[in-house]
Amino acid sequence: PLMNGEECLDDIRRETNLNSVPIVIYSGFLDVEQVTLLKAKGADYYLKKPSTFEDLKRLLKKAISTVQSKDKGKNFIIS
């Protein structure tokens, strides 16, 4: 890739016409400092990659439901 997720987040949030687009960060790591930084930069939710395909399907459904409900702020980390 030409940029990492943080750089991509920065680019998306600089585009004013994309301000209303919810951003879910999807990562294999759960680093509290990085999660805090991504939230401060404008990410709406954080989803840690699960270890099984069944868990992935469950978490993606939960993420979609959370985004659709606009439950921003309550549960930044979707697990």
Secondary structure as UniProt FT lines:
FT   HELIX           5..14
FT   HELIX           16..18
FT   TURN            19..20
FT   STRAND          24..27
FT   HELIX           32..40
FT   TURN            41..42
FT   STRAND          45..48
FT   HELIX           53..69
FT   TURN            72..74
FT   STRAND          77..78
//
